[in-house]
């Protein structure tokens, strides 16, 4: 499988949003959850302009992407760098795309002198991040009552 990873273009926003929602639906989440997540999972042109976003392609097909944000003031996230999104098209889940995107993110962080990334992960991705060497910090409540997300720290070396 020949995968190319390149920087996202603002015109990719709609395609990345569709990829995000199809990836979330893969795990069987109800429509009510999708509606709660609508704003945080919608990728805009401005989001791509203001953050680090890289897309994995096979031929010209979008098969996954990741984004890193830099939080400079305390908001919903503590200050620092965050792997905010990593989504894979459902038909490419468990085919090595996530590992290649994570390696790309690692190398990009190294070249930009970013030595620590934090992330909140969907519980379905917990084992992937543990196997990838990220440090699991525990569970924290999500924005859906009775549900948690996994918190990780990634020291870049």
C-alpha positions as CSV (number, residue, x, y, z in Angstrom):
1,X,0.0,0.0,0.0
2,X,1.6,3.2,-1.2
3,X,0.7,6.0,1.3
4,X,1.6,9.6,0.9
5,X,1.3,12.0,3.8
6,X,1.1,15.7,3.1
7,X,-0.1,18.9,4.7
8,X,-3.8,19.5,4.5
9,X,-5.1,22.4,2.3
10,X,-8.0,24.5,3.6
11,X,-10.1,23.2,0.8
12,X,-9.8,19.7,2.4
13,X,-12.0,20.8,5.3
14,X,-15.3,19.2,4.1
15,X,-13.6,15.9,3.1
16,X,-11.8,15.7,6.5
17,X,-15.1,16.4,8.3
18,X,-16.8,13.6,6.4
19,X,-13.9,11.2,7.1
20,X,-14.1,12.1,10.8
21,X,-17.7,11.4,11.1
22,X,-17.5,8.1,9.2
23,X,-14.6,7.0,11.4
24,X,-16.6,7.8,14.6
25,X,-19.6,6.0,13.2
26,X,-17.5,2.9,12.6
27,X,-17.5,2.3,16.4
28,X,-21.3,2.2,16.5
29,X,-21.9,5.5,18.3
30,X,-25.6,6.6,18.3
31,X,-26.7,9.7,16.3
32,X,-27.3,11.6,19.6
33,X,-23.5,11.3,20.3
34,X,-22.7,12.5,16.8
35,X,-24.8,15.6,17.3
36,X,-23.1,16.4,20.7
37,X,-19.7,16.0,18.9
38,X,-20.7,18.0,15.8
39,X,-18.8,21.2,16.6
40,X,-15.6,19.5,17.9
41,X,-15.5,17.0,15.0
42,X,-16.2,19.5,12.2
43,X,-13.0,20.6,10.5
44,X,-13.1,24.1,9.0
45,X,-10.8,26.0,6.6
46,X,-9.7,28.2,9.5
47,X,-8.9,25.1,11.6
48,X,-6.5,23.8,8.9
49,X,-5.0,27.3,8.5
50,X,-4.4,27.7,12.2
51,X,-3.1,24.2,13.2
52,X,-0.8,21.4,12.0
53,X,-2.9,19.1,9.9
54,X,-1.5,16.3,7.7
55,X,-3.5,13.9,5.5
56,X,-2.7,10.4,4.4
57,X,-3.5,9.5,0.8
58,X,-3.5,6.3,-1.2
59,X,-3.4,7.5,-4.8
60,X,-5.6,10.6,-4.4
61,X,-8.0,9.1,-1.9
62,X,-8.0,10.5,1.7
63,X,-7.6,7.6,4.1
64,X,-6.7,9.4,7.3
65,X,-5.4,12.5,9.0
66,X,-4.1,13.9,12.2
67,X,-3.9,17.4,13.7
68,X,-1.8,19.0,16.4
69,X,-2.9,22.1,18.1
70,X,-0.8,24.4,20.3
71,X,-2.8,25.7,23.3
72,X,-1.1,28.8,24.6
73,X,-3.7,29.8,27.2
74,X,-5.7,27.6,29.5
75,X,-9.0,26.8,27.7
76,X,-10.8,23.5,27.5
77,X,-7.3,22.1,27.3
78,X,-4.3,22.8,29.5
79,X,-1.4,24.7,27.8
80,X,0.9,22.8,25.5
81,X,0.7,20.7,22.3
82,X,-2.2,18.3,21.7
83,X,-2.8,15.6,19.2
84,X,-6.4,16.8,18.8
85,X,-7.5,14.5,15.9
86,X,-6.4,11.3,14.4
87,X,-9.0,9.6,12.2
88,X,-8.8,6.8,9.7
89,X,-11.4,5.9,7.0
90,X,-13.3,2.8,8.3
91,X,-12.1,0.6,5.3
92,X,-8.5,1.4,6.3
93,X,-8.7,0.9,10.0
94,X,-6.2,-1.7,11.2
95,X,-4.1,-1.5,8.0
96,X,-1.2,0.5,9.4
97,X,-2.4,4.0,8.4
98,X,-2.6,5.1,12.0
99,X,0.9,3.9,12.7
100,X,2.3,5.8,9.7
101,X,0.5,9.0,10.7
102,X,1.8,8.7,14.3
103,X,5.4,8.2,12.9
104,X,4.9,11.3,10.7
105,X,3.6,13.3,13.7
106,X,6.6,12.1,15.7
107,X,9.0,13.2,13.1
108,X,7.2,16.5,12.5
109,X,7.4,17.2,16.3
110,X,11.1,16.4,16.4
111,X,11.8,18.8,13.6
112,X,9.8,21.5,15.2
113,X,11.4,20.9,18.7
114,X,8.2,19.8,20.3
115,X,9.1,17.4,23.0
116,X,5.7,16.5,24.6
117,X,2.3,15.9,23.2
118,X,-0.9,15.3,25.2
119,X,-4.0,13.7,23.9
120,X,-7.5,12.6,24.9
121,X,-8.4,9.4,23.0
122,X,-11.6,7.6,22.2
123,X,-11.6,4.4,24.3
124,X,-11.6,2.3,21.1
125,X,-8.1,3.7,20.3
126,X,-6.6,3.1,23.8
127,X,-4.8,-0.1,22.8
128,X,-3.4,1.4,19.6
129,X,-1.8,4.3,21.6
130,X,-0.5,2.0,24.3
131,X,1.1,-0.3,21.7
132,X,2.5,2.8,20.0
133,X,4.4,3.7,23.2
134,X,2.4,6.6,24.5
135,X,2.0,6.8,28.3
136,X,-1.5,6.1,29.5
137,X,-2.5,8.5,32.3
138,X,-6.0,7.2,33.0
139,X,-9.6,8.0,32.3
140,X,-11.3,11.3,32.5
141,X,-15.0,12.2,32.0
142,X,-16.0,13.0,28.5
143,X,-18.6,15.6,27.4
144,X,-21.2,12.8,27.4
145,X,-22.5,11.8,30.9
146,X,-21.4,8.4,32.1
147,X,-18.7,8.1,29.4
148,X,-14.9,8.6,29.7
149,X,-12.0,9.2,27.4
150,X,-8.4,8.1,27.7
151,X,-5.7,10.6,28.6
152,X,-2.2,10.1,27.2
153,X,1.1,11.8,27.2
154,X,3.7,11.3,24.5
155,X,7.3,12.2,25.1
156,X,9.0,12.9,21.7
157,X,12.6,11.6,21.5
